Amino acid sequence: MKFSPIKIGVIVVAALVALILIFGSVFTVQEGHRAVVLQSGKYSSTASPGLSFKLPLIQSVTQVDVRTQNTGNNVTAGTKDLQNVSTTVGVNYRLNALAVDKIYSNVGLANIEQVISKRISESVTAVVAQYNAENLLKQRETVKTQIVDLLSKKLLPYHIIVEDVQITNFKFSEAYARSIESKQIAEQEALTAKHKTAKVTEEAKQAIEKAKGEAEAIRIQSEAIKANGGQAYIDLQAVKAWDGKLPDTIMGNGSLPFVNVGK
């Protein structure tokens, strides 16, 4: 059977159209993504990871990343005692995979980071305003927790889930930083002086107790002398003080000295 050139052309065109329709109706959704299927520019359906189908030439597909992502920005806010503080806030977040239709329609994929950035600034400003500068530094973990909680609440209506927040060191003006440093030095010097005073006081107490003990010993010795008529106690002290050597010179009748050590 022979085909005319026209028939051959029609067959070729039909085959090409069929291929376009077949390949144009199949698409693959990557892991960690969802696909928003659009028809006439409006949301039609959501496709999960794997092989999916759409109406060729009528429907289009936009991939939405629902894995954990990171964004952040620099924020300057005022403390309760009117000190300006700057910090950099990083946020780990992900889009709610069950609400990509709402995210696409109501938020817009191109606006995600802008929405997060604005809510970061609002959250940091609101929390920092509750603390004076000194407490802001001392209660860093509490401040972070409050920022995470507030940011999570603010992003919930946009179906954005906050997983973690990183906050760098709070930075104040140079003048305030110097005043903080001076205060810390003064506190350290005061603490050192306090320790020295406590040491001197303790040493004085010990000296007083030692003096009391020595005075008590003298009193006891005095009473012992009185109780023994004096001489017996003196003889005892002489025995204790004797070095065991006899005198080189013997006076009088030549007899050796005798120490009465008691009867």
C-alpha positions in Angstrom: 0.0 0.0 0.0 1.3 3.4 -1.0 0.6 6.6 0.9 0.5 9.9 -0.7 2.7 12.7 0.6 -0.3 14.3 2.1 -1.3 11.2 4.1 2.3 10.7 5.2 2.4 14.3 6.4 -0.8 13.9 8.3 0.5 10.7 10.0 3.7 12.4 11.0 1.8 15.4 12.5 -0.6 13.1 14.3 2.3 11.1 15.7 4.0 14.3 16.9 0.8 15.6 18.5 0.3 12.2 20.2 3.9 12.3 21.6 3.4 15.9 22.8 0.1 14.9 24.5 1.6 11.8 26.1 4.8 13.5 27.4 3.0 16.7 28.2 0.6 14.9 30.5 3.2 13.1 32.6 5.4 14.8 35.3 7.5 13.8 38.3 7.4 15.4 41.7 10.7 15.3 43.5 11.1 14.0 47.1 10.7 16.8 49.6 8.4 18.7 47.3 4.8 19.0 46.4 3.5 20.1 43.0 0.8 22.7 42.5 -1.2 21.9 39.4 -2.6 25.1 37.8 -5.3 25.4 35.2 -5.8 28.8 33.5 -3.4 30.2 36.1 -5.5 29.1 39.1 -4.9 26.3 41.6 -6.4 23.0 40.6 -4.8 20.3 42.7 -1.7 19.2 44.6 0.5 16.3 43.6 2.7 14.3 46.0 6.2 12.9 45.2 6.3 10.4 42.4 4.8 10.2 38.9 1.7 12.2 38.2 -0.5 13.3 35.3 -2.0 16.6 34.1 -4.0 17.8 31.1 -1.5 18.7 28.4 -1.6 22.2 27.1 -4.3 23.1 29.6 -2.7 22.5 33.0 0.8 23.6 34.3 2.8 22.5 37.3 4.8 24.4 39.9 7.1 22.5 42.3 7.0 23.6 45.9 9.9 22.8 48.3 8.6 21.6 51.7 12.0 20.7 53.1 13.7 22.6 55.9 15.1 25.9 54.6 16.9 28.8 56.2 16.5 32.6 56.1 17.2 35.5 58.4 18.0 39.2 58.7 19.6 41.8 60.9 17.3 43.5 63.4 17.7 46.6 65.5 15.4 47.1 68.4 15.0 49.2 71.6 15.2 47.8 75.1 13.0 48.8 78.0 15.6 51.3 79.2 15.9 52.8 75.7 19.1 51.2 74.6 19.4 50.2 71.0 20.5 46.7 70.4 21.4 44.9 67.1 21.4 41.2 66.4 21.3 38.8 63.5 18.4 36.2 63.6 18.5 33.1 61.5 15.4 30.9 61.1 15.0 27.3 60.1 11.6 26.8 58.7 9.5 24.6 56.3 6.2 25.0 54.5 3.3 23.0 55.6 3.1 20.2 53.0 -0.7 19.9 53.7 -1.3 23.5 52.9 0.7 24.3 49.7 -2.5 25.2 47.9 -3.2 28.0 50.5 0.4 29.1 50.5 0.4 29.4 46.7 -2.9 31.1 46.5 -2.8 33.4 49.6 0.9 34.0 50.2 2.7 33.4 47.0 5.9 31.4 46.8 7.9 34.5 45.9 6.8 36.3 49.1 7.7 33.6 51.6 11.1 35.1 52.7 9.7 38.6 52.8 6.8 37.4 55.1 9.3 35.7 57.4 11.7 38.6 57.5 8.9 41.0 58.5 7.7 38.7 61.3 11.2 38.3 62.6 11.6 42.0 63.0 8.2 42.3 64.7 8.9 39.4 67.1 12.4 40.6 68.1 11.2 44.2 68.6 8.2 43.0 70.8 10.3 40.7 73.0 13.4 43.0 73.4 11.1 45.8 74.5 10.2 43.8 77.6 13.8 43.7 79.0 16.3 46.3 80.1 19.7 46.0 78.4 21.4 44.2 81.3 18.7 41.6 81.8 18.6 41.0 78.0 22.2 39.7 78.3 21.6 37.7 81.4 18.4 36.0 80.2 19.5 35.2 76.7 17.9 31.7 76.5 14.6 33.0 77.9 14.6 35.8 75.3 15.3 33.3 72.5 12.4 31.0 73.7 10.0 34.0 73.7 11.1 35.1 70.2 10.6 31.5 68.9 7.2 31.2 70.4 6.0 34.6 69.1 7.5 34.1 65.7 5.8 30.7 65.4 2.4 32.2 66.3 2.9 35.0 63.8 3.8 32.6 60.9 1.2 30.0 61.7 -1.6 31.8 59.6 0.8 31.6 56.6 1.3 27.9 57.1 5.0 28.4 57.7 6.4 26.1 60.5 9.4 27.4 62.6 11.8 24.6 63.5 14.6 26.6 65.1 15.9 30.1 65.6 19.6 31.2 65.9 20.4 34.5 67.5 23.9 36.0 67.5 25.2 38.1 70.3 23.3 41.2 71.1 25.3 44.3 70.2 24.9 47.6 71.9 26.4 51.1 71.2 30.1 51.5 72.0 29.2 54.0 74.8 26.9 51.5 76.5 29.4 48.6 76.0 32.0 50.7 77.7 29.7 51.5 80.6 28.9 47.8 81.0 32.6 47.0 81.0 33.3 49.6 83.6 30.4 48.3 85.8 31.8 44.8 85.6 35.2 45.9 86.6 33.8 47.9 89.5 31.8 44.9 90.6 34.9 42.6 90.4 36.9 45.1 92.4 34.2 45.3 95.1 34.0 41.6 95.3 37.8 41.4 95.7 37.7 44.0 98.5 34.9 42.1 100.2 36.9 38.9 100.1 39.9 40.8 101.6 37.8 42.3 104.3 36.4 38.9 105.2 39.9 37.4 105.3 41.1 40.2 107.6 38.1 39.8 109.8 38.6 36.0 110.1 42.3 36.5 110.9 41.4 39.0 113.6 38.9 36.6 115.1 41.5 33.9 115.2 44.0 36.3 116.9 41.4 37.2 119.5 40.6 33.5 120.2 44.3 32.8 120.5 44.8 35.7 122.9 41.8 34.4 124.9 43.3 31.0 125.1 46.7 32.3 126.2 45.0 34.5 128.9 43.1 31.4 130.1 46.2 29.4 130.3 47.9 32.1 132.4 44.9 32.2 134.7 45.0 28.5 135.1 48.7 28.6 135.9 48.2 31.3 138.4 45.5 29.4 140.2 47.7 26.3 140.2 50.5 28.2 141.8 48.1 29.5 144.5 46.6 26.1 145.1 50.0 24.5 145.6 51.4 27.1 147.9 53.6 28.4 145.0 56.8 26.4 145.6 55.6 23.0 144.3 54.5 24.5 141.0 57.8 26.4 140.7 59.8 23.1 141.3 57.7 21.4 138.6 58.5 24.1 136.1 62.2 23.9 137.0 62.2 20.1 136.2 60.5 20.8 132.9 63.1 23.5 132.1 66.2 21.4 133.2 68.4 20.4 130.3 69.8 17.3 132.1 73.3 18.8 132.7 74.9 19.2 136.1 76.5 22.6 136.9 80.2 22.9 136.3 80.8 24.7 139.6 79.6 23.4 143.0 79.2 25.9 145.7 79.2 25.5 149.5 79.8 22.1 151.0 80.3 20.4 147.6 76.9 18.6 147.6 75.0 18.3 144.3 71.9 20.4 143.9 68.7 18.5 144.4 65.5 19.3 142.8 62.4 18.3 144.8 60.0 16.8 142.3 57.4 16.2 144.8 56.6 13.6 147.4 
